[in-house]
Amino acid sequence: MQCPFCRQDNDRVIDSRAVDDGLAIRRRRECLSCRRRYTTHERPEEMAIKVVKKNGCREPFVRDKIRQGVARACWKRPISDEQIDKLVADLEGDLYADFDSEIDSHTLGEMVMEHLRMLDQVAFVRFASVYRDFKDVTDFVHELQPILRDREGSGPPLRL
């Protein structure tokens, strides 16, 4: 591993631990040349899953694109970066457990929305509004109906 400070390839591992529910390894390292410490995150190489877009083209699954979209949906919500990282790790785990080589973008978007629905309903609606390309307020009302039905059983109903 090359030191990010002095660029020497001479370090030692001080501490290692599993993160993201065992999907990655966090290593604390010390450069033996400049004595500075830094952290690396290592992930095992998985068979690359391709995302099949609406137009039929295939792109590699990029974890960071999912994280960016989820983070945008969670903007100004009481959701920590750790919760977002856990959601993305859980989604990625489900993806590699359930699919071998390809997933269509529609199915992937639905998986993201299902994870977001469990985390935060406002973030879910924000993501859905972009993902499903809402055109007007009736699209929002249509998406909110199942959420409102669920709430009616657990508390005072909300009316639109």
C-alpha positions as CSV (number, residue, x, y, z in Angstrom):
1,M,0.0,0.0,0.0
2,Q,1.4,3.4,-1.0
3,C,1.4,6.0,1.8
4,P,-1.0,8.9,0.8
5,F,1.4,11.4,2.4
6,C,4.9,10.5,1.3
7,R,4.1,8.0,-1.5
8,Q,6.4,5.3,-0.1
9,D,5.4,1.7,-0.3
10,N,6.4,0.7,3.2
11,D,3.7,0.4,5.9
12,R,2.4,-1.9,8.6
13,V,-1.2,-2.7,9.6
14,I,-2.0,-1.6,13.1
15,D,-5.6,-2.7,13.3
16,S,-8.1,-4.5,11.1
17,R,-11.9,-4.9,11.6
18,A,-14.9,-5.9,9.5
19,V,-17.3,-3.1,8.5
20,D,-20.5,-2.9,6.5
21,D,-21.8,-6.2,8.0
22,G,-18.6,-8.1,6.9
23,L,-18.7,-6.8,3.3
24,A,-15.5,-4.7,3.8
25,I,-12.4,-4.6,6.0
26,R,-11.2,-1.4,7.6
27,R,-7.4,-1.3,8.2
28,R,-5.5,1.3,10.2
29,R,-2.0,1.6,8.8
30,E,1.2,3.3,9.7
31,C,3.8,4.4,7.2
32,L,7.2,3.2,8.3
33,S,8.9,6.0,6.3
34,C,7.1,9.2,7.5
35,R,5.4,7.6,10.6
36,R,1.9,9.0,9.7
37,R,-1.2,6.9,10.1
38,Y,-4.1,6.5,7.6
39,T,-7.1,4.2,7.1
40,T,-7.9,2.0,4.2
41,H,-11.1,0.2,3.3
42,E,-10.9,-3.0,1.4
43,R,-13.6,-4.9,-0.4
44,P,-13.4,-8.4,-1.8
45,E,-13.7,-8.4,-5.6
46,E,-17.2,-9.6,-6.6
47,M,-18.3,-10.7,-9.9
48,A,-19.3,-7.5,-11.5
49,I,-23.0,-7.1,-11.9
50,K,-24.2,-5.2,-14.9
51,V,-27.2,-2.8,-14.8
52,V,-29.4,-3.1,-17.9
53,K,-30.7,0.4,-18.6
54,K,-34.1,1.2,-20.2
55,N,-32.4,1.6,-23.6
56,G,-30.8,-1.8,-23.4
57,C,-27.2,-0.7,-22.7
58,R,-25.3,-2.4,-19.9
59,E,-23.3,-0.5,-17.3
60,P,-21.3,-1.9,-14.3
61,F,-23.1,-1.5,-11.0
62,V,-21.5,1.5,-9.2
63,R,-22.1,1.6,-5.5
64,D,-21.3,5.3,-5.3
65,K,-24.0,6.2,-7.8
66,I,-26.6,4.6,-5.5
67,R,-25.1,6.3,-2.5
68,Q,-25.3,9.7,-4.2
69,G,-28.9,9.2,-5.1
70,V,-29.8,8.1,-1.6
71,A,-27.9,10.9,0.0
72,R,-29.7,13.4,-2.2
73,A,-33.1,12.0,-1.2
74,C,-32.0,12.2,2.5
75,W,-30.8,15.8,2.3
76,K,-31.9,17.8,5.3
77,R,-33.5,14.8,6.9
78,P,-32.5,13.4,10.3
79,I,-30.5,10.6,8.7
80,S,-26.8,10.1,9.4
81,D,-24.1,9.1,7.0
82,E,-23.8,5.8,8.8
83,Q,-27.4,5.1,8.2
84,I,-27.0,5.9,4.5
85,D,-23.9,3.7,4.3
86,K,-25.7,0.8,6.0
87,L,-28.6,1.1,3.6
88,V,-26.3,1.0,0.6
89,A,-24.4,-2.0,2.1
90,D,-27.6,-3.8,2.8
91,L,-28.8,-3.1,-0.7
92,E,-25.5,-4.3,-2.2
93,G,-25.6,-7.4,-0.1
94,D,-29.2,-8.1,-1.4
95,L,-28.1,-7.4,-4.9
96,Y,-25.2,-9.9,-4.8
97,A,-27.3,-12.5,-3.0
98,D,-30.2,-12.4,-5.4
99,F,-28.7,-11.7,-8.8
100,D,-25.9,-13.4,-10.7
101,S,-24.7,-11.2,-13.4
102,E,-27.4,-8.6,-14.4
103,I,-30.2,-6.6,-13.0
104,D,-32.5,-4.2,-14.9
105,S,-32.5,-0.6,-13.7
106,H,-36.2,-0.8,-12.9
107,T,-35.7,-3.6,-10.4
108,L,-32.7,-1.9,-8.9
109,G,-34.7,1.3,-8.4
110,E,-37.5,-0.6,-6.8
111,M,-35.0,-2.2,-4.4
112,V,-33.6,1.2,-3.5
113,M,-37.1,2.6,-2.9
114,E,-38.0,-0.4,-0.6
115,H,-34.9,0.2,1.5
116,L,-35.6,3.9,1.7
117,R,-39.3,3.3,2.6
118,M,-38.1,1.5,5.7
119,L,-35.5,4.2,6.6
120,D,-37.5,7.4,6.0
121,Q,-40.8,8.0,4.2
122,V,-39.9,11.6,3.1
123,A,-36.6,10.4,1.6
124,F,-38.6,7.6,-0.1
125,V,-41.0,10.0,-1.7
126,R,-38.2,12.3,-2.8
127,F,-36.3,9.4,-4.4
128,A,-39.6,8.1,-6.0
129,S,-40.4,11.5,-7.4
130,V,-37.2,11.6,-9.4
131,Y,-37.0,7.9,-10.2
132,R,-40.6,7.6,-11.4
133,D,-40.4,11.1,-13.0
134,F,-43.5,12.6,-11.3
135,K,-45.2,15.1,-13.6
136,D,-47.7,16.7,-11.1
137,V,-49.1,16.5,-7.7
138,T,-51.4,13.6,-8.5
139,D,-48.3,11.4,-9.0
140,F,-47.3,12.3,-5.4
141,V,-50.8,11.5,-4.1
142,H,-50.8,8.2,-5.9
143,E,-47.4,7.3,-4.4
144,L,-48.5,8.4,-0.9
145,Q,-51.8,6.4,-0.8
146,P,-50.2,3.2,0.5
147,I,-48.2,5.1,3.1
148,L,-51.3,6.9,4.3
149,R,-53.3,3.6,4.4
150,D,-50.6,2.1,6.6
151,R,-50.6,5.1,9.0
152,E,-54.4,5.0,9.4
153,G,-54.0,1.7,11.2
154,S,-51.3,3.1,13.6
155,G,-52.5,6.6,14.4
156,P,-54.5,9.5,13.3
157,P,-55.0,9.6,9.5
158,L,-53.4,12.2,7.4
159,R,-55.5,13.8,4.7
160,L,-54.3,15.4,1.5
